[in-house]
Amino acid sequence: MYNGIAASRGIGIGSICVITEHELKYDAVKVEDTESEKARFDKAVEQFKKETAEMAEDIRKRIGPKEAEILEGHLVMMSDPSMSGEMGKMIAAGQCAESAVEAVCDMFIGMFSKMDDDMMRQRASDISDIKVSLLKILLGIEDIDISKVAPGTILVARDLTPSMTSQIVKENVAGIITEVGGKTSHSAILARALEIPAVLSVPDITTLVKDKDTAIVDGTEGNVYINPEGDILSQYIIKREDYIKKQAELKGFLGKETVTADGINLELFCNIGTPKDAKKAVECDGEGVGLFRSEFLFMDNTKMPTEDEQFAAYKEAAETLGGKPVIIRTLDVGGDKDIPYLNIKKEENPFLGYRAVRYCLGNRDNYMIQLRAIVRASAFGKVKIMVPLVTCVEEIRAVKEMVAEIKKDFDANGIAYDKDIEVGCMVETASASLIADLLAKESDFFSIGTNDLTQYTMSVDRGNADVAYLYSTFQPSVLRSIKHIIECGVEAGIPVGMCGEAAADPLMIPLLISFGLTEFSVNPVLVLTARCIISKWTKQEADDLAAKVMALDTEGEIQKLLKESAKE
């Protein structure tokens, strides 16, 4: 058995077809005729745009508009002067086109890939796709045609480029295995859209298998079996049938309320990063947006977005949700999110430094622009303001004072807005947890960010593999913190939500029901799964399980009990 990243759920069984690609090698020679080299680069860019537009249109017709937006995003990026312009400057300075493309793309890939947020890392995957496509065009390498593979084929490749993935005929491909890539890569996104099981980042898989080998792709667990024994094959045939039945069950939750087995109504929101993502939240039956990561508006620009630009984005999201809540997190910059034009100074420990609300309050003029845009957008929907990385009462009070100042100005100038717009606190630090009772008095709502809360509570660097074993939301200290935060919010009479990854974890959901969480905010594709799991638990069952869990001493004991108690 081989292990990789479970990138697209499901079980695929079939015959392997190994895709062998040419290496993207070139000589990084100094160019004398820079004008000719720039012309060669421009020609490659135009070919890239033409081919990408054609692929996007094909995907729009065969798969859907939101999947086509992935490639349309590539076109937008290559039209951004901060990318193509920088490549042009390097060519003018004497670098060959290939070298310029690789250097600039690698710079952006490095910036985005360091970030913890999946949606942020998606930018790195997109730019990596662009780099490969441009280099192939410049080197005259054509992509392999995989549209004619036989039914029941398991595709095995080092990586699947956008053009290769766009050729996939769903009925013929039973599974995908690659040596690189993750859950946010282009290949993974299209595999999920096509409902093809995929396991990515399996080391050296292209050299370990050959054409016609039989393979099992477990895209749910991230396991791959090559030429499996008869008993394993039989087990997986049964598992595949069970998975198909469960998927059919999930579709039965489309359009239904989110309610526990004993009739307690909860809210199931979505996490988004752009106004276009709001459409996906609606398509996936989300009941609102629990986290709009506003930093995307800043990261997709080469300069500070204006008030009108930000307002247009927030307004579009609010209108798309049609009156359902849209909680906009104000700029969460610093830490793992570096935006060059903001000129944030380098720090030895950026996660404990000048980031999020600290940076925003220290750059009041820019923060005022964002807050004004959000308050203006509240006239077009149920928009709320969420403040990230709060560690003391003074911070939430300062933001509320700025909002009050904006309201006064809008009233004086006849600018429409929701006079009851709410300002809430993202509780994601140990300090905020300890003073949750005090913050609850100042906040209209809480939203728990479990990713940072776990990191800060456990004093763990999420990017450090040596201490990764400590990074778990099921640590007793983290669970106690979550429980305390929710209880403080309930005591104060304010709604408490969760927008971290734990909100969609099947093992965590019964605990959150017991603790009193009222709003779960998840990736749009997980809405129906979370709704299904919530529907299987009564409050009493959840309370009984939570009591046993909170009496345990270790993360391992807690995980074991939760897995044994999980409801399929």
N, C-alpha and C positions, 0 to 999 in steps of 0.2 A: 504494500500500500504506500502511496505517496501523498504528501500533504501540501496544500496550497491555500490560497485565499478563496473563501466561499463567496463568489461574486454574483452569481445568479442562481436562485434556489431551484430545486428540482433534481430529478435523477435521470441521467441519460445513459443508455446502453447501446453500444454499436461498434462499428469497425473503424479503425483509425486511418486517417489520411494526414500524413505529415507534410506541412507546408515549409519548403526550404526557401529562404530569402537570400538575396545577394547582400554582401556587406557594404555598408555605406562608407567606403574608403576614398580619400582624395589627398592630394599633395597640397599642403597649405603654403603655397608659394607666394612671394610678394608680387603684386601686379603692377606692371608699368603703365599699361594702357587702361587707366581707371574708367574712362568714359565707355569703352567697349565692355568692360566687366560690369559696369552699372547697367548697361543696356541688356546684357545677358541676364542679370538679376531681375530687371524689370519684366523681361519676357517670361521668366520662370514664375514670377508673382502673378502675372496675368493668366498664365496657363493654370496655376493653382486655383485662382479665383473661379475660372471658367469650369474646371473639373469639379470643384467643391460645390458650386452652385447647382451643377447637374446632379451630383450625388444627393444633395439636400432635397431637390425636387423629387427625385426617385424615392427617397425615404419617406417624404411627405405623402406620396401616393400609396406606397406599399405598407408603411408602418404607422405613421401618424405625424401630425404637425409638431408635437412637442419633441419628438426624437429628431426631426429635421432641424430644430432650433440649435442642436449641438453643432452641426456643420455650419449653420448660418452664423453662429458665434465665432467660428474660425474666420469667416469672411470679415466680420467686424474687427477682430483682432488684427488681421493683416492690413486693414485700412487705417489702423491707429498709427499716427506718426511716431509714437514712442517706441514702436516695434520696427516697422519698415523703415522709418526715418533713421533710426540708429544703425540699422544694417547698411543703409546707403552711406552714412558717414564713415563707417569702417571701411567700406569699399573705396571711397574717395581717398582714404588714408593709405591705400595700398594693399588691403587684405583681399583675398579672393572671395567670391560670393559665398561659396560653401562655408568658409571659415567665419564670415560675418554672420551668416544665418545661425550657425551652431553657437557662436559666442553669445549673441543677443538672446536667443531662445533659452540657452542654458542659464543665463542671468535671471530671466523671469521664472524659469522652472525652479531654480534654487530658492527664490524668494517665496514662491507659493507652496512648494513642497514641504517647507519647514513648519507650516501651519497645522495646527491640530484639527481644525474644522474640516470635515469632509468636503463641504461645498467650496472651501478655499482651495483645497488640494485639487479640486476638479480643474481649476485654472492651469495647474501644472500639467495635468494630463492633456488638456486641450493644446497647450503650447508644444508639448512633446509630439503630439500628432502633427501639428503644423511643421515642426522642424523636420520630421521624417519625410513628410510629403514634399516639402521644398527641396530637400537634399536629393530625393529620388528624381525629381524633375531636372535639377541641375546636372545630375550624373547620368541622366538618360536611362534610368532603371524603371522598367514597367512592373506594375503590381501583378500578382498572380490571380488568375480568374478562378474563383471558387464557386461560381454559380452553377456549375454542372456536376458537382459531386453527387454520388448515389444516395438514395434515401438510407437513413440509419448511419450516417457518417459522423464520426467524432473528429473534429478538426483539432490538430495539434500544431502549434507554431510558437516561435519565440515571442512574437507579438502579432496582433491583428491590426493593421492600419485602417483608417476610416474607409478608404476605398475598398479594401478587402471585405470588411465587415458589412458594408452596404450591399455587397453582392450576395450575401447569404440568403438562400431560399429556406425559409423556416421548416417546411415539410421535409427537407432532405438532411438537415443537421440535427443530430440527437444530442450533441454536447460540444463544449469548447474547452480546451486546455492550453494554457500558454505559460511561458517561462517568466514573463514580466507582467506588470499591471496590477491594479487593485480595484476596489469596489467603485471608485469614482472614475475609472478610465472609460474612454469612449467604447471600448469593446464590452465592458461590463454593462454599461447603460443600455446599449443596443441589445445585448443578450437578454437582459431583463425585459426590455420592451417586446422582444420576440418570444419570451418565455422559453429560452433555451438554457438548460443547466450549464454553468460555467465555473471552472476552478482555475484561478490565475496564480501566477508566481510560483509555479512548481519547478524547482531547480533542475536544469539540464534535461527536461522531459523530452526535448526533440532528439536527444542522443540516446535516450533510454528505451525508445519505442521504434517500431517500424510500421510501414503500411500494412494494413489488413489485421494487425493485432486487435484483439477484442478488448474493449475498455468499459469501465463503469465510471461515470462522472457524478459524484455526489456534490452538487452545487449548494446544498444546505449545510453540510458539515465541512466541506473543503477537502474531501478525500477522493483519490483516484486509484482504481484497481486496474492493473494490466494483466490480461489473460487470467482472469480470476478462476478459482476452483469452483466446481459445480455447486457446492452448498452456498458459497457467497453469492454466486450469480442468482440462484433461486431466491435467496433472501432479498436481494435488491429488486428483483422483478416484483415481489410482493410489496416492498417499500414504495416502488414507483406507482403501483396501483393505489396504495393508501394516500400517497401525496396528491394524486390526481383527484381523489375523492375530497380531500381536505380543501383543495383549491376551489372546487365546486361549492363547498360549504361556505367559504369566504364570500363568494359572490352573492350569497343570500343575505349578507349584511349591508349590501349597497342600499343607501337610502333609508336605513334604519337609524333609530336613536341609539346613543351609547348608554347602555343601561346594564346594571349588575343583574345577577340571577334573581335577586329579591326586589328588583324594581327601583333601585337608586339611580337616578339620572346623573351622568357625568358629561364632561365636554371633551371632545377629541379634536384638537387643533393640529396645525401643520407648521413645520419649520421651513422658512423660505429665505432666499438670498436676493432675489430680483423680482420686479413686477411680473415678469413672465412666469416665474415660479408660482405666483398666486393663482394663475390659471390651472396649473397642475394640482394645486391644493383643492380647487373646486372639482376638478375632474375625478380626483381620488376620494371625493365625498368628505373632505375635511369640514369641520363645523366652524372654522375660523383659522386665524394665523396666530400662533402662540409665540412666534419668534420671527421677526423680519430682521435679518442681519444687514443693517444699513451700510456696513463698511464696504460692501460690494460696489456701491455707488462711487465710493472714493477710490477703490482699487482699480476700477475700470476706467479711471480718468488719469490724465497726465497733469491735471491741476485741480485745485479745490472746486468741487461742483457748486454752482451758484444756488441761491435759494430757490429760484424758479425751476432749475433742473431737478433738485431734490423734491420739491413740491410735486412736480409732474409724476415722479416715480411713486411717491407715497399715495398720491391721488389715484393713480392707475390701480394700485393694489387694493385700495379701499373700495373703489367702484367695482372691481372684479369680484370682491367678496360679497357685494350686494347687501351691506348692512351688518354682516357678521363681524366679530371682533378682529382687528388687525393690531397686534402689539408690536410696535417698532422699537427695537433696541437702539439706543443712540450709539454713536461711533465707539466701537470697541477696538481701539488701535493700540499698538505696543505689544509686548509679550512676543507672541509668534506672528503678529501681523504688522509688517513693516510697509509703510507707504512712503516711497522715496521723497515726493514733493512736500511732505509734511515736515521733513528735516528733523525727525525724532533722533535725538542723540543716542549713540550706542551705550548700552549699560552692561555691566558685568552679569547682572541677574535681572533681565527685563521683566520676568513674570512677577517680580516683587518691586518693580520700579514705576516709572512714569507712564502709566497706561490707562486706557478706558476712561472712567469718569475723572480720574486724576488729571489726565492730559486735557480732557475737555474743559474742565473748570479752570485750568491754567491757560487755556486758549479761548477765552470767553467770547471773543468776536466771532470766531469760526463756529463755536458751539451754539451761539445765539442764532446764526444762520440756519443751522439744522433744526433747532427747536421751533423756529418760526415756520419753517417748511412743514414740519409735522403738525403743528397746531392749525395751519391753514388747511391741510389735507383732512383734518377732522370734520370739516364741513361736508365731506363727501362720503362719510362712513363712520363706523364705530372704531375710531383710531385711539390707541393708548400709547403712552410713552413709558419705556422701560429703561432704567438706569443700570448699567453694568458695573460690576466689581465694587459695589458699595462696601465700605468697611466701617463707616461711622455715620451717626445721625446728621452731622453737619453737611455731609455730601448730598443726601437726599433733600435736605432743607434748601440747600443752595440751588439745586435744580428747580425745585418748586417755586422759589423766589423768581428765577428767570422766567418761568412759564407765566407767573402772575404778572410780571412786567410786560410780557408779550401780549397777554390778554388785554391789559390796560391800553396798550398802543393800538391794538386791533379795534377795540371799542371806540376809541377816539377817532379812528379813521374809517369806520364802517366796514371793516374786513370780517367776513363771516368765519365762524369757527364753532366747535362744540364747546359751549360754556362749561360743560361737565366733564371735559376731557380728563382722563385719569392718568396719574403718574405713579408708577409702581417701581418696585425694587427687585433687581435680580440678585438673589441670595446665593452666592457662590464662593464665599470666603469663610474661614473659621471665625473671624471677627463678627461678620454679619450673622452667622448662626448663633453665636453666644449672646448677641444683643437683638435677636429676632423680635423679642417682645417690645423693645424700644422702637425698632424700625417699623413694626406693624402699626404703631400709633401714627407714623408719618406717611405711610404708604396706602395707596388705594388697592394694591394687590401685590402678591409675591409671585415670583417665578424662580424655581430652583434650578440652577445650572450645575448639574452633577459632574460634568467633566472637570471644571475648575475646583468645585467643592471637594471632590475626591483628592485632587492633586494637593490642594492646600492643607486639607485635614491630615493627609498621610505624609506630608512633606516629601512628595515624590515628583521627580522630573519625568513627565510623561514620555519624553523622548529618550530616556536613559534605559537601555535594555537590561542593565545590571540590577535595577530596582523595579522593573516592570511587574514583578510578582506581587508587589505591594499595592499596585494601582488597581483597585477593585472597589466598586460601589457597595459590595457586600461585606466590606470590612465592618466589624461591629461599631467602630467609632463613626464611620460615615452614615451607617443606618441610624444611629442614635441622633446624629446631627440632623438628618432629613426629618426624622420623627419630631424632633424639637421645633424645627422651623415650621412645619405644618401645624403643630399644636398651637404655636404662638399666633399664626395667622388666623386659625379657627377661633381662638379666644378673642381676637380683636374684631372678628366679624368680617374679615376680608377674604376674597378668594385666593387660593394657593394653587399654582400650577407648577409643572416641571417641563423644561424644554431641553434637558440633557438627554443623552442616549438612553439612560436608564428608563425613561418614560415608556419606551417601546419594548423593554426586556420582559419576556413572558414570566421569568422568575421573579422579577421585581414588582410586577403589576399587583398581585394580591397584597403585598405589603403596603403599597401606596394606597390601595383601597381601604385597608385597615387604618392607616395613619390619618386618613381624611382628605387626601388630595382630591381636588375637584376638577382639575383641568390637566389633561395629558397632551403634550405637544410633540409630535413625532414627524419623521420623514413621511412625505405624502404617500409613498408606496406601502407604508406600514399601517395606514389607517384601518383598513378592514381587518388585518391580523390583530391589532390591538383591541378593536371593538369586539372581535370574536372572543378573545381571551377574557376581557372584562365581563362578558355576558355569562361566563361559566362559573363565576364566583359570587357567593352571597357575602354580605358584610360579616356575618357570624363566622363563616368558614375562613374568611380572610383574617378576622380577629384571632381565631384559634391558632392559625398558622403563625401569625405575627408574634403571638405570645411565646410560642416555642422558639422561634427564631431569635427573639431578643434575649432569651435566656442562655443562648449559646455563647461560647467564648472565642471561637476562631472563624475566620472567613471560610476555611475549608469545611467546617462543620455546617455552617449556614448554607453554603452552596449545595452540599450533599442533601440536606433536608429539603431545600426548595426544589431540587431536581426530582427527588422522590415524591414530592407532593404536587408536582406540575400536572395541570389538566390539559390533555391533548385536544 
